[in-house]
Amino acid sequence: MKFPVQPGAKWNGDITVGNDKGKYFSEAAEETVTVKAGKFKAMRVSIKLESPRDGVVKTTYWFVPEVGFVRQTFDTGRLNVVMELVKFQPAKEVK
């Protein structure tokens, strides 16, 4: 992923983990996401991984400047996981 990520950016390539080989396809888009911690303007980065062993695995992150990722989803077709930021308190400035 090239930083800073630009909305509409797409990239892909080959991936090898141990002896397993696969391909990934990624894209970024700006969108508003609402989680328990609030409503944020975020950069959504979606990644689709295709491998003979695991099939298709989709992971999506919503990144927010000065906060980090506020939401992540992970979907294997059999397992669907959603993680969301519940609370955010900015760090106090060190003087």
N, C-alpha and C positions, 0 to 999 in steps of 0.2 A: 504494500500500500504506500503510495507516495504521499508525503506530508507537506503541506496541509492537504487534506482530502477535499476534493472539489465535488459539488453536487453533479451528478451525471457521470462521474468517473466510473469506468469499468476496467477490470483486469482479470486475467486468468493465467493458469499455468499447470504444470505437473507437480505432484507432491509424492514423496516417498516417506513412509514411516516404517522402520524396520525393513521387512521384505515386501510390504504392501505398497503398491503404486496406485495412484489415482489422479484425478484432475479436479481443479477447483475453479469456480467462476464467482466473481465478486462484483458488486456495484454499490454505489453510494448515492444517497438522496437526502435533501433536507426535509424535515417534517417536524410537526409538533407532536409530542408524546406526553400523555398524562399518566402519572404513576402516583402512588400514595404520597410521595414527597412533594408533588406539585406538577405543574405544567411547564414543559421546557421546549425550547426550539433546539432540535437535535440534528445531528448527522447520523442517518441510519446507514449502517454498513451490513449488507446481506452477503452471506457466503454459502455457496452450494458446493459440497464435496461429493464427488462420485467415485466409488471404488468397487471393484468386483467383490471384495469380501463383505463390505458393510452396506452396499447399495448407495442410496442418496441420503446425505445428512445435511440439514439446513440449519445454519446458525445466523442470528441477526443481533446486532448490537446497536444501541442508540447512545451516541457520545454527545456530551454537553460540555462546552468550554468552561473551565474553572470548576467543574464538578466531577467529570469522569463519565463512566457509562452508567446510565440510569435504568436501563432495561436490557435484558438479554433473553432470547428465546433459542431453544435447541430442539430440533425435531428430527427423529429418525424414522418416522412412520409408525413405529411401535411405541416410542417414548417421546413425550412432549413436555419440556421443562420451561417454565417462565420464572425469571428472577427480576425483581423490581426494587428500586431504591425506595425505602420506606420513610427515611428522614435524612435531611441534609442540613448541616450547620457549617458555614464557612469557618475556616481556621482563623484565629485571631492573629492580627498582624504583629510580627515581632519587631520591636524597636531597638 
